[in-house]
Amino acid sequence: MNESHRSATGPNFKSGFVAILGAPNAGKSTLLNTVLGEKISITSKKPQTTRNRILGIYNREDAQIVFLDTPGVHRAKQPLNVRIVEVALSVVGDVDQVLLMADVSAPDPDAEALLLKKLAAVKKPIILALNKIDRIPKSSLLPIIQRWTERFNFAAIVPISAKHRTQVDQLLADMVKRLPTGYPFYGSEDITDLPERFIAGEMVREKAFRLTGQEIPYATAVTVDAFDEDRDGKLVRIHATLHVERDSQKGILIGKGGAKLRQIGEAARKEIQGLLGTKVFLKLFVRVEKNWSKDTKALQRFGY
C-alpha cells in the first residue's frame, strides 16, 4: 500500500468496494457520474449502454468508496447479453456492499425478480436506491417503498434522483455508515483505474448510441487502434473503429456523404478533449464483422 494513502487517514476512516446493480436503464452510470463529478461511464436512454465493469472512486475526508458500475441485469439469451449479465453478477462476491438501483418511473419486474433472487444469499449490506423520483407523483412514492420493504430485507432504502442529485448525499451517508474501517485503496485524486484509451473508446460508442436509430447500438463495438500523444502534450491523435454486423448498419453509421460519422466523431472529440484537457484529433472508421455479437472469439477480442 502507498504510504501516502495510509498517512492521510484517521482511525475512523471508512473504505470499501460497492457494486452498483440494477436493470438496464435504472440510472447506474448516471449516479456514478453524478457522485464523481466527472463522466467516466457512458449513458444513453437505450438499454445495455454499459457493457463492461466500470470502476469509479469517490473520495471524501472520512471515507473512500470504490464503486463498480455494472451492466444492466436482464434475462439474457444472446451470447453478448449473456456475457454482459455475467460481468454484472460476477462482482457481488468481491465487494463489501451492494447498491441495488431501481427505476420507479419504469419498473422492470423480470429483472428485479432475477436480481432479488441472486442477492438472497448475499451476506453483506444491500442498500436500495429508488431512482427517478422526479418522474412520479410524490403520493405514489410511499406505496412503492412499502412494496420493496415487503420483498427484501434491505439495510436501507433511499429514494433519489441521480440526474438532479436529489438525496444522493443521503444515499452516500447511508453507504459510508455501513463500510468497514480501513485505509483507502487509491489516492485521493484518483477517480478511476480505467485507462484514458478505454474511456475514449466508450465515448465514441456512446455517441454512436445517441445519434443513431434503434438498430445500431446492439450491433456496435469500438476498438481504439491508435492513441498517440505529441511530445509537447498539446495534441492527442486517436484512430478508432466502429464494428458492426451488416452492410446496412455501416451505411447508417456513415450516413449520406459521411455526415453521420462526422457528427459522431465531432461529438466524441469534444467530450474526449474535456476528459484529456488537451486538443484531440479523432479519426473514425467503420468495419463490418458479420454476426460478431454471436461469435465467442470476437466477443473476447472486443473485451467482453
C-alpha positions as CSV (number, residue, x, y, z in Angstrom):
1,M,0.0,0.0,0.0
2,N,1.2,3.5,-0.8
3,E,2.3,5.2,2.4
4,S,0.7,8.5,1.3
5,H,-2.7,6.7,1.4
6,R,-2.0,5.4,4.9
7,S,-0.9,8.7,6.4
8,A,-3.9,10.7,5.0
9,T,-6.4,8.8,7.2
10,G,-7.5,8.6,10.8
11,P,-8.6,5.7,12.9
12,N,-12.3,6.1,11.9
13,F,-11.7,6.2,8.2
14,K,-14.1,4.1,6.2
15,S,-13.3,2.4,2.9
16,G,-14.6,-0.4,0.7
17,F,-15.9,-1.7,-2.6
18,V,-19.6,-1.2,-3.6
19,A,-21.2,-2.9,-6.6
20,I,-24.0,-1.0,-8.3
21,L,-26.6,-3.4,-9.7
22,G,-29.8,-2.9,-11.4
23,A,-31.9,-3.4,-14.5
24,P,-31.0,-1.8,-17.8
25,N,-31.7,2.0,-17.7
26,A,-32.0,2.1,-13.9
27,G,-29.6,5.0,-13.9
28,K,-26.5,3.3,-12.5
29,S,-24.0,5.1,-14.8
30,T,-25.8,8.5,-14.2
31,L,-25.4,8.0,-10.5
32,L,-21.7,7.2,-10.7
33,N,-21.0,10.2,-12.9
34,T,-23.0,12.5,-10.6
35,V,-21.2,11.2,-7.5
36,L,-17.8,11.6,-9.0
37,G,-18.5,14.9,-10.7
38,E,-16.8,13.5,-13.8
39,K,-18.0,11.5,-16.7
40,I,-16.3,8.1,-16.8
41,S,-19.3,5.8,-17.5
42,I,-21.3,6.3,-20.7
43,T,-25.1,6.8,-20.6
44,S,-28.0,6.6,-23.0
45,K,-31.7,6.0,-22.9
46,K,-31.1,2.7,-24.7
47,P,-30.6,-0.4,-22.6
48,Q,-27.3,-2.2,-22.3
49,T,-25.2,1.0,-22.9
50,T,-22.8,-0.2,-20.2
51,R,-21.1,-3.5,-21.3
52,N,-18.1,-3.6,-19.1
53,R,-17.5,-3.2,-15.3
54,I,-16.6,0.4,-14.8
55,L,-14.6,1.4,-11.6
56,G,-15.2,4.8,-10.1
57,I,-13.5,6.2,-6.9
58,Y,-15.4,8.6,-4.6
59,N,-13.2,10.4,-2.1
60,R,-14.0,12.5,1.0
61,E,-12.2,13.3,4.2
62,D,-13.6,10.4,6.2
63,A,-14.1,7.7,3.5
64,Q,-13.3,6.3,0.1
65,I,-15.9,4.3,-1.8
66,V,-14.7,2.3,-4.8
67,F,-17.8,1.9,-7.0
68,L,-18.1,-0.9,-9.6
69,D,-20.7,0.2,-12.1
70,T,-22.1,-2.9,-13.8
71,P,-24.1,-3.6,-17.0
72,G,-27.9,-3.9,-16.6
73,V,-29.1,-7.3,-15.4
74,H,-31.8,-8.9,-17.5
75,R,-32.9,-12.4,-18.7
76,A,-30.3,-12.9,-21.5
77,K,-30.3,-15.3,-24.4
78,Q,-27.9,-13.9,-27.0
79,P,-24.1,-14.6,-26.3
80,L,-23.2,-10.9,-26.0
81,N,-26.0,-10.3,-23.5
82,V,-25.2,-13.5,-21.5
83,R,-21.6,-12.2,-21.2
84,I,-22.9,-8.8,-20.1
85,V,-25.1,-10.2,-17.3
86,E,-22.2,-12.5,-16.2
87,V,-20.0,-9.4,-15.8
88,A,-22.6,-7.7,-13.7
89,L,-23.3,-10.5,-11.3
90,S,-19.6,-11.6,-11.0
91,V,-18.7,-8.6,-8.8
92,V,-21.1,-9.4,-5.9
93,G,-18.7,-11.9,-4.2
94,D,-15.8,-9.4,-4.3
95,V,-17.4,-6.3,-2.7
96,D,-18.2,-5.0,0.8
97,Q,-21.6,-3.7,0.0
98,V,-24.2,-3.9,-2.8
99,L,-26.2,-0.9,-4.1
100,L,-29.3,-2.0,-5.9
101,M,-30.9,0.6,-8.1
102,A,-34.5,0.5,-9.4
103,D,-36.3,2.9,-11.8
104,V,-39.6,3.9,-10.0
105,S,-40.9,5.5,-13.2
106,A,-40.5,2.4,-15.4
107,P,-40.2,-0.8,-13.3
108,D,-38.7,-4.0,-14.8
109,P,-40.4,-6.8,-12.9
110,D,-38.4,-9.6,-14.6
111,A,-35.0,-8.1,-14.0
112,E,-35.9,-7.0,-10.4
113,A,-37.1,-10.6,-9.6
114,L,-33.9,-12.0,-11.1
115,L,-31.7,-9.6,-9.0
116,L,-33.5,-10.3,-5.8
117,K,-33.2,-14.0,-6.3
118,K,-29.4,-13.6,-6.9
119,L,-29.0,-11.4,-3.9
120,A,-31.0,-13.6,-1.5
121,A,-27.9,-15.5,-0.3
122,V,-25.6,-12.4,-0.1
123,K,-24.4,-11.9,3.5
124,K,-23.4,-8.2,3.2
125,P,-25.3,-4.9,3.4
126,I,-27.6,-4.3,0.4
127,I,-28.9,-0.8,0.0
128,L,-31.8,0.1,-2.3
129,A,-31.8,3.3,-4.3
130,L,-35.2,4.1,-5.8
131,N,-34.2,6.3,-8.7
132,K,-36.0,8.8,-10.9
133,I,-38.4,10.0,-8.2
134,D,-38.6,13.3,-10.1
135,R,-40.7,11.5,-12.7
136,I,-43.5,10.2,-10.4
137,P,-46.1,11.9,-8.2
138,K,-45.0,12.2,-4.6
139,S,-48.1,10.4,-3.4
140,S,-47.1,7.2,-5.2
141,L,-43.6,7.0,-3.5
142,L,-44.6,5.6,-0.1
143,P,-46.6,2.7,-1.6
144,I,-43.5,1.9,-3.8
145,I,-41.2,1.9,-0.7
146,Q,-43.7,-0.3,1.1
147,R,-43.7,-2.9,-1.7
148,W,-39.9,-3.1,-1.8
149,T,-39.8,-3.3,2.0
150,E,-42.0,-6.4,1.9
151,R,-39.9,-8.0,-0.9
152,F,-36.5,-7.9,0.7
153,N,-34.7,-7.0,3.9
154,F,-32.6,-4.1,2.7
155,A,-30.1,-2.3,5.0
156,A,-31.6,1.0,3.9
157,I,-34.0,2.3,1.2
158,V,-33.3,5.8,-0.2
159,P,-35.4,7.5,-2.8
160,I,-33.2,9.6,-5.1
161,S,-32.9,11.4,-8.5
162,A,-29.4,10.7,-9.7
163,K,-29.9,13.1,-12.6
164,H,-30.8,16.0,-10.2
165,R,-28.7,14.8,-7.3
166,T,-31.8,14.7,-5.1
167,Q,-30.9,12.8,-1.8
168,V,-27.7,11.5,-3.3
169,D,-25.8,12.8,-0.3
170,Q,-28.1,10.9,2.0
171,L,-27.5,7.8,0.0
172,L,-23.7,8.3,0.3
173,A,-24.1,8.8,4.0
174,D,-26.0,5.5,4.4
175,M,-23.4,3.7,2.4
176,V,-20.4,5.1,4.3
177,K,-22.1,4.2,7.6
178,R,-22.0,0.6,6.6
179,L,-18.5,0.4,5.2
180,P,-15.7,-1.2,7.2
181,T,-12.9,0.9,8.7
182,G,-9.6,0.8,6.9
183,Y,-7.2,2.5,4.6
184,P,-8.0,3.9,1.1
185,F,-7.2,1.7,-1.8
186,Y,-6.4,4.6,-4.2
187,G,-5.0,8.1,-4.0
188,S,-7.3,11.0,-3.0
189,E,-7.1,12.5,-6.5
190,D,-8.0,9.3,-8.4
191,I,-11.5,8.8,-9.8
192,T,-11.0,5.6,-11.9
193,D,-8.4,3.0,-12.7
194,L,-9.6,2.8,-16.3
195,P,-7.0,3.9,-19.0
196,E,-7.9,7.0,-21.0
197,R,-7.7,4.9,-24.1
198,F,-10.6,2.8,-22.9
199,I,-12.8,5.8,-21.8
200,A,-12.2,7.4,-25.2
201,G,-13.5,4.3,-27.0
202,E,-16.5,4.3,-24.7
203,M,-17.2,7.9,-25.5
204,V,-17.2,7.1,-29.3
205,R,-19.6,4.2,-28.6
206,E,-21.9,6.5,-26.6
207,K,-22.2,9.0,-29.4
208,A,-23.0,6.2,-31.9
209,F,-25.7,5.1,-29.4
210,R,-27.2,8.6,-29.1
211,L,-27.0,9.7,-32.7
212,T,-28.4,6.6,-34.5
213,G,-31.6,4.6,-34.5
214,Q,-32.6,1.6,-32.5
215,E,-30.9,-0.9,-34.9
216,I,-27.3,0.3,-34.4
217,P,-26.3,0.2,-30.7
218,Y,-26.7,-3.6,-30.1
219,A,-24.5,-4.3,-33.1
220,T,-21.7,-1.8,-32.4
221,A,-18.4,-2.3,-30.7
222,V,-15.5,0.1,-30.7
223,T,-11.8,-0.6,-30.8
224,V,-9.1,2.2,-30.3
225,D,-6.5,1.3,-32.9
226,A,-4.1,4.2,-32.1
227,F,-3.8,6.6,-29.2
228,D,-0.7,8.8,-29.5
229,E,0.3,11.9,-27.6
230,D,2.6,14.5,-29.2
231,R,5.9,15.1,-27.3
232,D,4.7,18.5,-26.1
233,G,1.5,17.0,-24.8
234,K,-0.7,19.5,-26.7
235,L,-2.3,17.1,-29.1
236,V,-3.6,13.5,-28.9
237,R,-4.2,11.6,-32.1
238,I,-6.8,8.8,-31.9
239,H,-7.9,6.3,-34.5
240,A,-10.9,4.2,-33.6
241,T,-13.0,1.7,-35.5
242,L,-16.7,1.1,-35.1
243,H,-17.5,-2.6,-35.7
244,V,-21.0,-3.5,-37.0
245,E,-22.6,-6.7,-38.2
246,R,-24.2,-5.8,-41.5
247,D,-23.5,-3.5,-44.5
248,S,-26.9,-1.7,-43.9
249,Q,-25.6,-0.8,-40.4
250,K,-22.4,0.5,-41.8
251,G,-24.4,2.7,-44.1
252,I,-26.5,4.1,-41.3
253,L,-23.3,4.9,-39.2
254,I,-21.6,6.6,-42.1
255,G,-24.7,8.5,-43.3
256,K,-25.2,10.4,-46.6
257,G,-21.8,11.7,-47.7
258,G,-20.3,10.7,-44.4
259,A,-22.4,13.2,-42.5
260,K,-23.4,10.9,-39.6
261,L,-19.9,9.6,-39.0
262,R,-18.6,13.2,-38.9
263,Q,-21.4,14.1,-36.4
264,I,-20.5,11.1,-34.2
265,G,-16.8,12.0,-34.4
266,E,-17.2,15.7,-33.6
267,A,-19.4,15.0,-30.6
268,A,-17.0,12.3,-29.3
269,R,-13.9,14.5,-29.9
270,K,-15.3,17.4,-27.8
271,E,-16.0,15.1,-24.9
272,I,-12.6,13.4,-25.1
273,Q,-11.0,16.8,-25.2
274,G,-12.8,17.6,-21.9
275,L,-11.5,14.4,-20.4
276,L,-7.9,14.8,-21.5
277,G,-7.6,18.5,-21.1
278,T,-5.9,18.8,-24.5
279,K,-6.6,19.1,-28.2
280,V,-7.7,15.8,-29.9
281,F,-7.6,14.7,-33.5
282,L,-10.1,11.8,-33.9
283,K,-10.3,9.7,-37.0
284,L,-13.2,7.1,-37.2
285,F,-13.5,4.1,-39.4
286,V,-16.4,1.6,-39.8
287,R,-15.9,-2.1,-40.4
288,V,-18.4,-4.9,-41.0
289,E,-17.8,-8.1,-39.0
290,K,-20.6,-10.5,-39.7
291,N,-22.5,-11.6,-36.5
292,W,-19.7,-10.6,-34.2
293,S,-22.1,-10.4,-31.2
294,K,-22.7,-14.2,-31.5
295,D,-19.0,-15.1,-32.0
296,T,-17.2,-16.1,-28.8
297,K,-13.8,-15.2,-30.3
298,A,-15.0,-11.8,-31.5
299,L,-16.5,-11.1,-28.0
300,Q,-13.2,-11.8,-26.4
301,R,-11.3,-9.7,-28.9
302,F,-13.6,-6.7,-28.2
303,G,-13.1,-7.1,-24.5
304,Y,-16.4,-8.7,-23.5
